[in-house]
Amino acid sequence: MMNCLTFDNQSLARGKGFPCNQFGAQDPGSLRAGMKVFHAKFGEGTAQTLEGAGDDARAQINFPRHGIKWLALSVAKLTPLP
């Protein structure tokens, strides 16, 4: 089991620690279009489109440095940003 640690956004961007609040297949309903999120590989992005439910839920995220990506919420580990 992963330990949950709290870090500021700059620490997350440098890949230090594990974010506490993540969207996933169990709770995709809290992610909304327009929300800012953080992904460990792609960095900060904005949710554009959401579709599906449960293990099939996925989100289209616009990452300024990496373009638009479709991510499965069951594996993507997106962290909400303020």
Backbone as XML, in Angstrom:
<?xml version="1.0"?>
<chain id="A" units="angstrom">
  <residue number="1" name="MET">
    <atom name="N" x="0.845" y="-1.185" z="0.000"/>
    <atom name="CA" x="0.000" y="0.000" z="0.000"/>
    <atom name="C" x="0.884" y="1.240" z="0.000"/>
  </residue>
  <residue number="2" name="MET">
    <atom name="N" x="0.490" y="2.259" z="-0.778"/>
    <atom name="CA" x="1.262" y="3.466" z="-0.926"/>
    <atom name="C" x="0.991" y="4.422" z="0.239"/>
  </residue>
  <residue number="3" name="ASN">
    <atom name="N" x="2.046" y="4.985" z="0.818"/>
    <atom name="CA" x="1.870" y="5.993" z="1.855"/>
    <atom name="C" x="1.417" y="7.288" z="1.222"/>
  </residue>
  <residue number="4" name="CYS">
    <atom name="N" x="0.585" y="8.015" z="1.906"/>
    <atom name="CA" x="0.056" y="9.268" z="1.398"/>
    <atom name="C" x="0.775" y="10.432" z="2.080"/>
  </residue>
  <residue number="5" name="LEU">
    <atom name="N" x="1.446" y="11.249" z="1.300"/>
    <atom name="CA" x="2.183" y="12.395" z="1.815"/>
    <atom name="C" x="1.653" y="13.664" z="1.176"/>
  </residue>
  <residue number="6" name="THR">
    <atom name="N" x="1.752" y="14.770" z="1.861"/>
    <atom name="CA" x="1.274" y="16.038" z="1.327"/>
    <atom name="C" x="2.452" y="16.864" z="0.826"/>
  </residue>
  <residue number="7" name="PHE">
    <atom name="N" x="2.327" y="17.389" z="-0.399"/>
    <atom name="CA" x="3.358" y="18.211" z="-1.008"/>
    <atom name="C" x="2.705" y="19.367" z="-1.740"/>
  </residue>
  <residue number="8" name="ASP">
    <atom name="N" x="3.452" y="20.447" z="-1.925"/>
    <atom name="CA" x="2.944" y="21.537" z="-2.742"/>
    <atom name="C" x="3.093" y="21.144" z="-4.210"/>
  </residue>
  <residue number="9" name="ASN">
    <atom name="N" x="2.488" y="21.900" z="-5.124"/>
    <atom name="CA" x="2.485" y="21.564" z="-6.544"/>
    <atom name="C" x="3.890" y="21.514" z="-7.129"/>
  </residue>
  <residue number="10" name="GLN">
    <atom name="N" x="4.805" y="22.353" z="-6.662"/>
    <atom name="CA" x="6.163" y="22.342" z="-7.192"/>
    <atom name="C" x="6.870" y="21.045" z="-6.808"/>
  </residue>
  <residue number="11" name="SER">
    <atom name="N" x="6.650" y="20.547" z="-5.605"/>
    <atom name="CA" x="7.245" y="19.277" z="-5.208"/>
    <atom name="C" x="6.705" y="18.146" z="-6.060"/>
  </residue>
  <residue number="12" name="LEU">
    <atom name="N" x="5.392" y="18.159" z="-6.344"/>
    <atom name="CA" x="4.810" y="17.135" z="-7.188"/>
    <atom name="C" x="5.410" y="17.190" z="-8.588"/>
  </residue>
  <residue number="13" name="ALA">
    <atom name="N" x="5.597" y="18.394" z="-9.118"/>
    <atom name="CA" x="6.151" y="18.547" z="-10.459"/>
    <atom name="C" x="7.573" y="17.993" z="-10.529"/>
  </residue>
  <residue number="14" name="ARG">
    <atom name="N" x="8.296" y="18.008" z="-9.423"/>
    <atom name="CA" x="9.645" y="17.454" z="-9.392"/>
    <atom name="C" x="9.634" y="15.961" z="-9.098"/>
  </residue>
  <residue number="15" name="GLY">
    <atom name="N" x="8.438" y="15.375" z="-8.943"/>
    <atom name="CA" x="8.326" y="13.938" z="-8.743"/>
    <atom name="C" x="8.630" y="13.466" z="-7.338"/>
  </residue>
  <residue number="16" name="LYS">
    <atom name="N" x="8.489" y="14.330" z="-6.345"/>
    <atom name="CA" x="8.794" y="13.939" z="-4.972"/>
    <atom name="C" x="7.513" y="13.532" z="-4.253"/>
  </residue>
  <residue number="17" name="GLY">
    <atom name="N" x="7.495" y="12.339" z="-3.693"/>
    <atom name="CA" x="6.377" y="11.893" z="-2.874"/>
    <atom name="C" x="5.208" y="11.388" z="-3.686"/>
  </residue>
  <residue number="18" name="PHE">
    <atom name="N" x="4.161" y="11.041" z="-2.967"/>
    <atom name="CA" x="2.947" y="10.532" z="-3.571"/>
    <atom name="C" x="1.807" y="11.494" z="-3.240"/>
  </residue>
  <residue number="19" name="PRO">
    <atom name="N" x="1.041" y="11.946" z="-4.230"/>
    <atom name="CA" x="-0.088" y="12.821" z="-3.946"/>
    <atom name="C" x="-1.182" y="12.079" z="-3.180"/>
  </residue>
  <residue number="20" name="CYS">
    <atom name="N" x="-1.914" y="12.799" z="-2.349"/>
    <atom name="CA" x="-2.938" y="12.175" z="-1.508"/>
    <atom name="C" x="-4.274" y="12.012" z="-2.222"/>
  </residue>
  <residue number="21" name="ASN">
    <atom name="N" x="-4.737" y="13.027" z="-2.896"/>
    <atom name="CA" x="-6.066" y="13.001" z="-3.501"/>
    <atom name="C" x="-5.935" y="12.714" z="-4.984"/>
  </residue>
  <residue number="22" name="GLN">
    <atom name="N" x="-6.372" y="11.526" z="-5.401"/>
    <atom name="CA" x="-6.285" y="11.151" z="-6.799"/>
    <atom name="C" x="-7.651" y="10.734" z="-7.298"/>
  </residue>
  <residue number="23" name="PHE">
    <atom name="N" x="-7.903" y="11.020" z="-8.592"/>
    <atom name="CA" x="-9.106" y="10.533" z="-9.235"/>
    <atom name="C" x="-8.817" y="9.131" z="-9.730"/>
  </residue>
  <residue number="24" name="GLY">
    <atom name="N" x="-9.822" y="8.282" z="-9.726"/>
    <atom name="CA" x="-9.625" y="6.927" z="-10.228"/>
    <atom name="C" x="-10.957" y="6.324" z="-10.607"/>
  </residue>
  <residue number="25" name="ALA">
    <atom name="N" x="-10.931" y="5.053" z="-10.927"/>
    <atom name="CA" x="-12.161" y="4.372" z="-11.336"/>
    <atom name="C" x="-13.203" y="4.401" z="-10.232"/>
  </residue>
  <residue number="26" name="GLN">
    <atom name="N" x="-12.763" y="4.437" z="-8.962"/>
    <atom name="CA" x="-13.702" y="4.432" z="-7.853"/>
    <atom name="C" x="-14.401" y="5.786" z="-7.678"/>
  </residue>
  <residue number="27" name="ASP">
    <atom name="N" x="-13.767" y="6.884" z="-8.128"/>
    <atom name="CA" x="-14.311" y="8.220" z="-7.892"/>
    <atom name="C" x="-14.122" y="9.146" z="-9.093"/>
  </residue>
  <residue number="28" name="PRO">
    <atom name="N" x="-14.493" y="8.712" z="-10.321"/>
    <atom name="CA" x="-14.303" y="9.582" z="-11.470"/>
    <atom name="C" x="-15.284" y="10.743" z="-11.493"/>
  </residue>
  <residue number="29" name="GLY">
    <atom name="N" x="-16.383" y="10.642" z="-10.720"/>
    <atom name="CA" x="-17.406" y="11.676" z="-10.734"/>
    <atom name="C" x="-16.945" y="13.013" z="-10.200"/>
  </residue>
  <residue number="30" name="SER">
    <atom name="N" x="-15.868" y="13.053" z="-9.414"/>
    <atom name="CA" x="-15.410" y="14.331" z="-8.869"/>
    <atom name="C" x="-14.559" y="15.106" z="-9.872"/>
  </residue>
  <residue number="31" name="LEU">
    <atom name="N" x="-14.121" y="14.474" z="-10.937"/>
    <atom name="CA" x="-13.377" y="15.161" z="-11.986"/>
    <atom name="C" x="-14.370" y="15.819" z="-12.929"/>
  </residue>
  <residue number="32" name="ARG">
    <atom name="N" x="-14.134" y="17.078" z="-13.249"/>
    <atom name="CA" x="-15.027" y="17.846" z="-14.122"/>
    <atom name="C" x="-14.229" y="18.507" z="-15.237"/>
  </residue>
  <residue number="33" name="ALA">
    <atom name="N" x="-14.868" y="18.711" z="-16.378"/>
    <atom name="CA" x="-14.229" y="19.432" z="-17.477"/>
    <atom name="C" x="-13.836" y="20.824" z="-16.989"/>
  </residue>
  <residue number="34" name="GLY">
    <atom name="N" x="-12.642" y="21.238" z="-17.361"/>
    <atom name="CA" x="-12.133" y="22.541" z="-16.950"/>
    <atom name="C" x="-11.255" y="22.490" z="-15.711"/>
  </residue>
  <residue number="35" name="MET">
    <atom name="N" x="-11.269" y="21.358" z="-14.988"/>
    <atom name="CA" x="-10.448" y="21.234" z="-13.782"/>
    <atom name="C" x="-8.980" y="21.086" z="-14.147"/>
  </residue>
  <residue number="36" name="LYS">
    <atom name="N" x="-8.120" y="21.669" z="-13.332"/>
    <atom name="CA" x="-6.677" y="21.512" z="-13.455"/>
    <atom name="C" x="-6.280" y="20.250" z="-12.697"/>
  </residue>
  <residue number="37" name="VAL">
    <atom name="N" x="-5.402" y="19.458" z="-13.310"/>
    <atom name="CA" x="-4.946" y="18.214" z="-12.703"/>
    <atom name="C" x="-3.438" y="18.085" z="-12.868"/>
  </residue>
  <residue number="38" name="PHE">
    <atom name="N" x="-2.853" y="17.164" z="-12.091"/>
    <atom name="CA" x="-1.433" y="16.858" z="-12.213"/>
    <atom name="C" x="-1.273" y="15.375" z="-12.503"/>
  </residue>
  <residue number="39" name="HIS">
    <atom name="N" x="-0.377" y="15.053" z="-13.432"/>
    <atom name="CA" x="-0.036" y="13.671" z="-13.771"/>
    <atom name="C" x="1.476" y="13.520" z="-13.626"/>
  </residue>
  <residue number="40" name="ALA">
    <atom name="N" x="1.928" y="12.410" z="-13.041"/>
    <atom name="CA" x="3.345" y="12.224" z="-12.736"/>
    <atom name="C" x="4.249" y="12.328" z="-13.968"/>
  </residue>
  <residue number="41" name="LYS">
    <atom name="N" x="3.810" y="11.859" z="-15.121"/>
    <atom name="CA" x="4.645" y="11.896" z="-16.332"/>
    <atom name="C" x="4.430" y="13.158" z="-17.156"/>
  </residue>
  <residue number="42" name="PHE">
    <atom name="N" x="3.179" y="13.588" z="-17.323"/>
    <atom name="CA" x="2.860" y="14.691" z="-18.225"/>
    <atom name="C" x="2.782" y="16.052" z="-17.543"/>
  </residue>
  <residue number="43" name="GLY">
    <atom name="N" x="2.764" y="16.084" z="-16.211"/>
    <atom name="CA" x="2.719" y="17.351" z="-15.484"/>
    <atom name="C" x="1.311" y="17.900" z="-15.345"/>
  </residue>
  <residue number="44" name="GLU">
    <atom name="N" x="1.209" y="19.223" z="-15.318"/>
    <atom name="CA" x="-0.083" y="19.881" z="-15.139"/>
    <atom name="C" x="-0.858" y="19.911" z="-16.445"/>
  </residue>
  <residue number="45" name="GLY">
    <atom name="N" x="-2.176" y="19.743" z="-16.324"/>
    <atom name="CA" x="-3.042" y="19.781" z="-17.494"/>
    <atom name="C" x="-4.446" y="20.183" z="-17.098"/>
  </residue>
  <residue number="46" name="THR">
    <atom name="N" x="-5.310" y="20.319" z="-18.101"/>
    <atom name="CA" x="-6.704" y="20.702" z="-17.890"/>
    <atom name="C" x="-7.611" y="19.644" z="-18.500"/>
  </residue>
  <residue number="47" name="ALA">
    <atom name="N" x="-8.568" y="19.157" z="-17.715"/>
    <atom name="CA" x="-9.529" y="18.169" z="-18.211"/>
    <atom name="C" x="-10.416" y="18.827" z="-19.262"/>
  </residue>
  <residue number="48" name="GLN">
    <atom name="N" x="-10.518" y="18.199" z="-20.428"/>
    <atom name="CA" x="-11.326" y="18.724" z="-21.525"/>
    <atom name="C" x="-12.656" y="17.982" z="-21.664"/>
  </residue>
  <residue number="49" name="THR">
    <atom name="N" x="-12.574" y="16.648" z="-21.680"/>
    <atom name="CA" x="-13.745" y="15.804" z="-21.914"/>
    <atom name="C" x="-13.668" y="14.588" z="-20.998"/>
  </residue>
  <residue number="50" name="LEU">
    <atom name="N" x="-14.816" y="14.132" z="-20.525"/>
    <atom name="CA" x="-14.901" y="12.936" z="-19.678"/>
    <atom name="C" x="-15.940" y="12.009" z="-20.272"/>
  </residue>
  <residue number="51" name="GLU">
    <atom name="N" x="-15.660" y="10.698" z="-20.226"/>
    <atom name="CA" x="-16.653" y="9.738" z="-20.713"/>
    <atom name="C" x="-16.458" y="8.395" z="-20.039"/>
  </residue>
  <residue number="52" name="GLY">
    <atom name="N" x="-17.502" y="7.583" z="-20.086"/>
    <atom name="CA" x="-17.456" y="6.248" z="-19.500"/>
    <atom name="C" x="-17.752" y="6.255" z="-18.014"/>
  </residue>
  <residue number="53" name="ALA">
    <atom name="N" x="-17.722" y="5.051" z="-17.431"/>
    <atom name="CA" x="-17.983" y="4.880" z="-16.001"/>
    <atom name="C" x="-17.189" y="3.697" z="-15.488"/>
  </residue>
  <residue number="54" name="GLY">
    <atom name="N" x="-16.935" y="3.687" z="-14.187"/>
    <atom name="CA" x="-16.207" y="2.580" z="-13.569"/>
    <atom name="C" x="-14.826" y="2.410" z="-14.169"/>
  </residue>
  <residue number="55" name="ASP">
    <atom name="N" x="-14.451" y="1.153" z="-14.441"/>
    <atom name="CA" x="-13.131" y="0.878" z="-15.011"/>
    <atom name="C" x="-12.983" y="1.403" z="-16.431"/>
  </residue>
  <residue number="56" name="ASP">
    <atom name="N" x="-14.097" y="1.735" z="-17.095"/>
    <atom name="CA" x="-14.047" y="2.245" z="-18.462"/>
    <atom name="C" x="-13.999" y="3.762" z="-18.530"/>
  </residue>
  <residue number="57" name="ALA">
    <atom name="N" x="-14.034" y="4.445" z="-17.377"/>
    <atom name="CA" x="-14.011" y="5.909" z="-17.368"/>
    <atom name="C" x="-12.673" y="6.415" z="-17.900"/>
  </residue>
  <residue number="58" name="ARG">
    <atom name="N" x="-12.739" y="7.435" z="-18.737"/>
    <atom name="CA" x="-11.519" y="8.039" z="-19.251"/>
    <atom name="C" x="-11.713" y="9.542" z="-19.402"/>
  </residue>
  <residue number="59" name="ALA">
    <atom name="N" x="-10.598" y="10.247" z="-19.459"/>
    <atom name="CA" x="-10.643" y="11.704" z="-19.561"/>
    <atom name="C" x="-9.667" y="12.158" z="-20.636"/>
  </residue>
  <residue number="60" name="GLN">
    <atom name="N" x="-10.077" y="13.176" z="-21.366"/>
    <atom name="CA" x="-9.191" y="13.824" z="-22.328"/>
    <atom name="C" x="-8.579" y="15.017" z="-21.606"/>
  </residue>
  <residue number="61" name="ILE">
    <atom name="N" x="-7.253" y="15.011" z="-21.471"/>
    <atom name="CA" x="-6.545" y="16.046" z="-20.734"/>
    <atom name="C" x="-5.619" y="16.787" z="-21.677"/>
  </residue>
  <residue number="62" name="ASN">
    <atom name="N" x="-5.637" y="18.113" z="-21.611"/>
    <atom name="CA" x="-4.733" y="18.936" z="-22.408"/>
    <atom name="C" x="-3.524" y="19.294" z="-21.547"/>
  </residue>
  <residue number="63" name="PHE">
    <atom name="N" x="-2.382" y="18.717" z="-21.889"/>
    <atom name="CA" x="-1.127" y="19.006" z="-21.201"/>
    <atom name="C" x="-0.339" y="19.976" z="-22.080"/>
  </residue>
  <residue number="64" name="PRO">
    <atom name="N" x="-0.118" y="21.216" z="-21.626"/>
    <atom name="CA" x="0.550" y="22.207" z="-22.474"/>
    <atom name="C" x="1.889" y="21.742" z="-23.055"/>
  </residue>
  <residue number="65" name="ARG">
    <atom name="N" x="2.650" y="20.957" z="-22.302"/>
    <atom name="CA" x="3.966" y="20.531" z="-22.780"/>
    <atom name="C" x="3.936" y="19.226" z="-23.568"/>
  </residue>
  <residue number="66" name="HIS">
    <atom name="N" x="2.805" y="18.479" z="-23.499"/>
    <atom name="CA" x="2.751" y="17.160" z="-24.141"/>
    <atom name="C" x="1.537" y="16.966" z="-25.034"/>
  </residue>
  <residue number="67" name="GLY">
    <atom name="N" x="0.698" y="17.968" z="-25.170"/>
    <atom name="CA" x="-0.477" y="17.862" z="-26.025"/>
    <atom name="C" x="-1.666" y="17.223" z="-25.327"/>
  </residue>
  <residue number="68" name="ILE">
    <atom name="N" x="-2.643" y="16.857" z="-26.112"/>
    <atom name="CA" x="-3.887" y="16.282" z="-25.600"/>
    <atom name="C" x="-3.743" y="14.768" z="-25.523"/>
  </residue>
  <residue number="69" name="LYS">
    <atom name="N" x="-4.120" y="14.207" z="-24.372"/>
    <atom name="CA" x="-4.021" y="12.761" z="-24.133"/>
    <atom name="C" x="-5.344" y="12.239" z="-23.595"/>
  </residue>
  <residue number="70" name="TRP">
    <atom name="N" x="-5.734" y="11.031" z="-24.007"/>
    <atom name="CA" x="-6.845" y="10.306" z="-23.404"/>
    <atom name="C" x="-6.258" y="9.389" z="-22.344"/>
  </residue>
  <residue number="71" name="LEU">
    <atom name="N" x="-6.717" y="9.515" z="-21.111"/>
    <atom name="CA" x="-6.197" y="8.712" z="-20.015"/>
    <atom name="C" x="-7.310" y="7.915" z="-19.338"/>
  </residue>
  <residue number="72" name="ALA">
    <atom name="N" x="-7.057" y="6.633" z="-19.106"/>
    <atom name="CA" x="-8.000" y="5.795" z="-18.360"/>
    <atom name="C" x="-7.892" y="6.175" z="-16.888"/>
  </residue>
  <residue number="73" name="LEU">
    <atom name="N" x="-8.987" y="6.573" z="-16.273"/>
    <atom name="CA" x="-8.960" y="7.025" z="-14.889"/>
    <atom name="C" x="-8.628" y="5.908" z="-13.907"/>
  </residue>
  <residue number="74" name="SER">
    <atom name="N" x="-8.809" y="4.661" z="-14.334"/>
    <atom name="CA" x="-8.489" y="3.542" z="-13.440"/>
    <atom name="C" x="-6.989" y="3.375" z="-13.245"/>
  </residue>
  <residue number="75" name="VAL">
    <atom name="N" x="-6.175" y="3.954" z="-14.130"/>
    <atom name="CA" x="-4.717" y="3.820" z="-14.010"/>
    <atom name="C" x="-3.968" y="5.143" z="-14.043"/>
  </residue>
  <residue number="76" name="ALA">
    <atom name="N" x="-4.593" y="6.234" z="-14.433"/>
    <atom name="CA" x="-3.889" y="7.495" z="-14.690"/>
    <atom name="C" x="-3.373" y="8.200" z="-13.431"/>
  </residue>
  <residue number="77" name="LYS">
    <atom name="N" x="-4.009" y="8.019" z="-12.282"/>
    <atom name="CA" x="-3.599" y="8.674" z="-11.038"/>
    <atom name="C" x="-3.463" y="10.188" z="-11.219"/>
  </residue>
  <residue number="78" name="LEU">
    <atom name="N" x="-4.542" y="10.825" z="-11.602"/>
    <atom name="CA" x="-4.587" y="12.274" z="-11.725"/>
    <atom name="C" x="-4.845" y="12.894" z="-10.356"/>
  </residue>
  <residue number="79" name="THR">
    <atom name="N" x="-4.133" y="13.966" z="-10.066"/>
    <atom name="CA" x="-4.284" y="14.673" z="-8.802"/>
    <atom name="C" x="-4.914" y="16.035" z="-9.073"/>
  </residue>
  <residue number="80" name="PRO">
    <atom name="N" x="-5.989" y="16.405" z="-8.366"/>
    <atom name="CA" x="-6.607" y="17.723" z="-8.579"/>
    <atom name="C" x="-5.672" y="18.839" z="-8.096"/>
  </residue>
  <residue number="81" name="LEU">
    <atom name="N" x="-5.656" y="19.941" z="-8.834"/>
    <atom name="CA" x="-4.895" y="21.118" z="-8.454"/>
    <atom name="C" x="-5.860" y="22.255" z="-8.126"/>
  </residue>
  <residue number="82" name="PRO">
    <atom name="N" x="-5.436" y="23.149" z="-7.237"/>
    <atom name="CA" x="-6.314" y="24.280" z="-6.888"/>
    <atom name="C" x="-6.490" y="25.241" z="-8.050"/>
  </residue>
</chain>
